[in-house]
């Protein structure tokens, strides 16, 4: 990634050096949080004056705030709105206070970006939506998103790619003008894979529309690499082709049922509905149903969605070992605004339309996998 010269110069005008300016740009764009050790690794210097000068300078100008942590470690939040405005990212929500777990995830994301700062990242929600929806023609309903309901109105707002995980464009796809996107998931050092599972299921409708993509699983411990790859392989294994005519009939009957028009359903319709409820499970089919409702997809269009030519889809799974686990966050208490202002958390006014409809089967699969691993230890 080539950071725009004018953005670097804008940060330098605050009094930062070119190295400091590039580092702070990456923090603002990809994380919002950083540690002094991350800057030292990025700058390639030993602990001492250079790292201290950056944080002192940023604190004096009111660009960052600190959170005192255990083991004498501090995490800094780059929160200054004027700073973000100078690099034309005034609407980024990286400025906000986050929960400890989300801070850990942002630090892991930043570690990956700092180690691969030359990649062509889709930096913001706007850039990601523009690339996948406008350039790649993927319907908005298939992009991972969360719907926020207004607290004072009946309006709703859809936000896309709210997890903030990195996406970058790689090598050009065969016989195409497009570059194959790479999706990076940064996991913690815990033994659980449920976060990665949820991520893949959330992105699955989008990924199945692409002719080529890479998944990069990044974690501070290599112990989960094999299990993560196994789940990825299982999820994207070739599947039996869907009978599009039968699916359209099921969608029609399901819509009548959901609208309360049960008097129009015959006995055969009810049997088809029960059969379809069992046969067409999972997040991908739910997305297809919503797209069918919203756009009135023809059987041909629906067939393209549910039966992509997987033989031409090029998929790759890669791993990356991150340098830190940030386990200090397991024992830290970050100072928070008593009212929680600006803190990102789950709430009753938002729904995650990318969440899987059911993960019970996945949980059983992962449990069996973990037990198998333990037997081989």
Secondary structure, 3 states (H helix, E strand, C coil): CCCCHHHHHHHHCCCCCHHHHHHHHHHHHHCCEEEHHHHHHHHCCCCCHHHHHHHHHHHHCCCEEEEECHHHCEEEEECCHHHHHHCCCCCCHHHCCCCHHHHHHHHHHHHHHHHCCCCEECCCHHHHHHHHHHHCCCCHHHCCEEEEECCCCCCEEEEECCCCCCEEEEEECCCCCCEEEEEEEEECCCCCCHHHHHHHHHHHHHHCCCCEEEEEEEECCHHHHHHHHHHHHHHCCCCCCCCHHHHHHHHHHHHHHHCCCHHHCCHHHHHHHHHHHHHCCCHHHHHHHHHHHHHCCCHHHHHHHHCCCHHHCEEEEEEEECCCCCHHHHCCCCCCCCCCCCCCCCCCCEEECCCCCCCHHHHHHHHHHHHHHHHCC
